[in-house]
Structures are given as C-alpha cells and as structure tokens.
Amino acid sequence: MDFMHGLPRSHSGHESKWVIVDRLTKVSRFIPIRKGSPVAILVMLFVEQFVRYYSVPRTIISDRDGRLTSREWRAVQAYLGSQLDFSTAFHLQTGGQTEQTNWTMEDLLCLCILDAGKPWERLLPLIEFSYNNSHHASIGMTPYEALYGRKCRAPLS
C-alpha cells in the first residue's frame, strides 16, 4: 500500500489517493483521501474499501508513512491478524508492486482527465475498473480473472 500525493484538490477536498494492491491477484483499490487523513480515517477506509471486499490480508507491505507505522495502525492490524512489513527506500522487491501500479494509474488518470475533462476523483472508479481488467504478464491474466476465476463482462462487450 502506498499514497500518491500532489493531485489537484477535488470538490470533496481530496488531493491524494491511497493505493492498495493484493500481491496474489494484483487487484488494486484506488481510494481518494485528504493528504493529512488521520489514522482513524485510514482504518475506516481500509475496512470499508478493502477488507469488506477481499478479506483481511495476512501481510501488508507499505512504505514508512508515519500513519502506517503508528501505534494505532499497528494495534488495529495486530487485532485483525495482519503482519506489517515496511519497504525500504528504493527497494523494489518490497514496495515495487504498488509503485508500478501508481505509475500505471497516473498515466491512466492523466489520459482520462485530458480526454474527459472531468475531476480526477470522479474518474477514479473507472480507472480502477480499467486497471483491474488489464492483462498482467506476471500472473498471465487480468486481476479480475485471478480474483473471480472468470473474465469480466465489460459494459461495451
């Protein structure tokens, strides 16, 4: 998991997104947040936007953002039974999956904003859908197929 900051402030006040990637299936969640969102908000979003759909992860690899290394975040993850591992700077074997997702998502986001001219936050669900239905060479299929065992029926299929 990782944060991407520096996005234009949305009407909801979000200027960042939180990227959570499942290492097995490569399914990704893109969650709009405020840059300084406190740990309590992150916990709520984590449960609402990830755990309820995909279950509690056994391990969580993240950067060393102060909120994700905080006592509160650690306590919640210990309660849930998730082991926390922190990536080191520029060590792509630990944090590289999310970094790669960020690069791909940033490209998609720029293209959509330029093409559609809509606020990034409104396009995020479609970008997430597109990302999760794109072929990933590392798993030989789309994240959707890896998760559900079948191809996704896209709106224009």
Secondary structure as GFF3:
##gff-version 3
##sequence-region A 1 157
A	DSSP	beta_strand	2	5	.	.	.	ID=ss1
A	DSSP	beta_strand	16	21	.	.	.	ID=ss2
A	DSSP	beta_strand	28	33	.	.	.	ID=ss3
A	DSSP	alpha_helix	39	46	.	.	.	ID=ss4
A	DSSP	pi_helix	47	51	.	.	.	ID=ss5
A	DSSP	alpha_helix	52	54	.	.	.	ID=ss6
A	DSSP	beta_strand	59	62	.	.	.	ID=ss7
A	DSSP	alpha_helix	71	80	.	.	.	ID=ss8
A	DSSP	beta_strand	83	86	.	.	.	ID=ss9
A	DSSP	alpha_helix	92	116	.	.	.	ID=ss10
A	DSSP	alpha_helix	120	132	.	.	.	ID=ss11
A	DSSP	alpha_helix	143	148	.	.	.	ID=ss12
###
